[in-house]
Amino acid sequence: QVQLVESGGGSVQAGGSLRLSCAASRSILVNNGMGWYRQAPGKQREAVARISTGINPLTIYADSAEGRFTISKDMTNNTVYLQMNSLKPEDTAVYYCSAGGPSGLWGQGTQVTVSS
């Protein structure tokens, strides 16, 4: 049973933008911090952005994402977003949505490719 469904990946040129979406059940979003992680070929999976539970959630970004990426949560359609602007070739990776941290739930991943 797939509980986190990512979409929105694709191929863009450097400087472009993409918005990733992670659809989940309301109960998952209410009860878990959510996060976006990525894994590039030959590298370990790393956290990109995380958002806490609550009415005024806290957000945390990797240094590489700070100022370019924005994580948000829309409880009206039970979706977590990752808006990615000013994309760089080094952002190329498979991006994963996670609920409840690394030991929690994971989506299937969506490929993001940024060409120079």
C-alpha positions as CSV (number, residue, x, y, z in Angstrom):
1,Q,0.0,0.0,0.0
2,V,1.6,3.2,-1.2
3,Q,1.1,6.0,1.4
4,L,3.2,8.7,0.0
5,V,3.0,9.6,-3.7
6,E,5.5,12.0,-5.2
7,S,5.1,13.8,-8.4
8,G,6.5,16.8,-10.2
9,G,10.0,15.7,-11.1
10,G,11.5,16.2,-14.5
11,S,14.3,17.7,-16.5
12,V,15.1,21.4,-16.5
13,Q,18.0,23.7,-17.4
14,A,20.1,25.3,-14.8
15,G,18.3,28.3,-13.3
16,G,14.9,26.8,-13.8
17,S,12.3,25.8,-11.3
18,L,10.3,22.7,-10.4
19,R,7.7,22.0,-7.8
20,L,7.5,18.6,-6.2
21,S,4.4,17.3,-4.6
22,C,3.9,14.6,-2.0
23,A,0.3,13.4,-1.5
24,A,-0.5,11.7,1.7
25,S,-3.4,10.9,4.0
26,R,-4.5,13.7,6.4
27,S,-3.6,11.5,9.4
28,I,-0.1,11.1,8.1
29,L,0.3,14.9,7.7
30,V,-1.2,15.7,11.0
31,N,0.8,13.2,13.0
32,N,4.2,13.4,11.4
33,G,6.9,15.8,10.5
34,M,7.5,15.6,6.8
35,G,10.6,15.9,4.8
36,W,12.2,15.9,1.3
37,Y,15.4,14.0,0.8
38,R,17.5,13.3,-2.2
39,Q,20.0,10.8,-3.4
40,A,22.4,11.4,-6.3
41,P,24.2,8.6,-8.0
42,G,27.0,7.3,-5.9
43,K,26.1,9.4,-2.9
44,Q,24.2,8.9,0.3
45,R,20.7,10.1,0.7
46,E,20.6,13.5,2.3
47,A,17.9,15.7,3.9
48,V,16.9,18.7,1.8
49,A,14.1,20.3,3.7
50,R,11.8,19.3,6.6
51,I,8.6,20.7,8.0
52,S,7.2,20.0,11.5
53,T,3.7,19.3,12.5
54,G,1.4,22.0,13.9
55,I,-0.6,25.0,12.9
56,N,2.6,27.1,12.5
57,P,5.1,24.5,11.4
58,L,8.9,25.0,11.6
59,T,11.0,24.5,8.5
60,I,14.6,23.4,8.3
61,Y,16.7,23.4,5.1
62,A,20.0,22.0,4.1
63,D,22.7,24.6,3.4
64,S,22.5,23.7,-0.2
65,A,18.8,24.4,-0.3
66,E,18.6,27.5,1.8
67,G,17.3,30.5,-0.1
68,R,16.4,28.4,-3.2
69,F,13.9,25.7,-2.0
70,T,10.7,26.1,0.0
71,I,8.9,23.3,1.7
72,S,5.2,23.8,2.5
73,K,2.2,21.9,3.5
74,D,-1.4,22.3,2.3
75,M,-3.9,20.6,4.6
76,T,-6.8,21.3,2.2
77,N,-5.5,18.8,-0.3
78,N,-3.2,16.8,2.0
79,T,0.0,17.5,0.1
80,V,3.5,18.6,0.9
81,Y,5.3,20.6,-1.7
82,L,9.0,21.4,-2.4
83,Q,9.3,24.5,-4.6
84,M,12.8,24.5,-6.1
85,N,14.1,27.6,-7.8
86,S,17.5,28.5,-9.3
87,L,18.2,24.9,-9.9
88,K,21.8,23.8,-10.4
89,P,23.2,20.7,-12.0
90,E,24.3,19.5,-8.6
91,D,20.6,19.3,-7.6
92,T,20.2,16.4,-9.9
93,A,19.0,13.4,-7.9
94,V,16.1,11.2,-7.0
95,Y,13.9,13.1,-4.6
96,Y,12.0,11.3,-1.9
97,C,9.2,12.4,0.4
98,S,9.3,11.1,4.0
99,A,6.9,11.0,6.9
100,G,8.2,10.6,10.4
101,G,11.9,10.9,9.6
102,P,14.3,8.4,8.1
103,S,12.8,5.4,10.0
104,G,9.3,6.3,8.9
105,L,7.4,6.2,5.6
106,W,9.0,6.8,2.2
107,G,7.6,7.5,-1.2
108,Q,8.8,5.9,-4.4
109,G,10.9,8.9,-5.4
110,T,10.9,11.2,-8.4
111,Q,13.8,12.0,-10.6
112,V,15.0,15.6,-11.0
113,T,17.6,16.3,-13.7
114,V,19.2,19.7,-14.1
115,S,21.3,20.3,-17.1
116,S,24.0,23.0,-17.5
